[in-house]
Amino acid sequence: MFPSLTRLRRSPSPMAVKSVEGLGASGAASPAQHQLHEDAQALLTGTLFVALGVIMFRHTGLLTGGTAGLAFLLHYATGWNFSLVFFLINLPFYGLAFKRMGWVFTAKTFAAVALLALLAQWVPEWITFGKLSTGFAAVAGGLLMGAGMLMLFRHRASLGGFNVLVLYLQERFGWRAGHVQMAFDCAIVLAAFAVVDWQQIIWSVVGAIVLNMTLAINHRPGRYMAV
């Protein structure tokens, strides 16, 4: 689906995981590192996909989970700028990212968060929706965000916040990233009853399921590892 799609394996250290290109007949993995331009392409494309999903959700009054969900809640409740709130909410998580995942992962995650904040602010100046069904936004937006996050995960990056915990838990305990993320996301969506209508929450849950099933199916321990 993507150029330079790699499969990833566990290294001898629980937290040091390297990318591999596939398995040969002997079962041995041949290592392959992403090039700088490949990482840059993945960060830009992945965050653009997520930004498009975020814009579709925001346009129809939906929300998602994680730190983006918290940013949506504050945006809907107070009118504060989504991009600024999202960027600020993620700041406390970089310490955990550096400690658990290393400086490369942390730097790429910071870049991805900053790119998403900028794109979520700029893209609505470039495109507008004349008509957008809430149901379509939930499904298509969830797919776009899931695909974008998958690109970031496979290039040793995330969108900060709960993503950092999700990737750490998958590497440490083998818990599926999509299922853990779904639990966090559903908790955030339930808290939204205080600020949005129940119909929007139902569609938000649909979007969260679509997003996280995309991750659960395509980002599984032993098949596709994150970093």
Helices and strands as residue ranges (DSSP letters): E 7-8, E 19-23, E 29-31, H 36-59, H 66-78, H 82-90, G 91-93, H 94-101, H 103-122, G 123-125, H 134-154, H 162-173, H 177-191, G 192-194, H 198-218
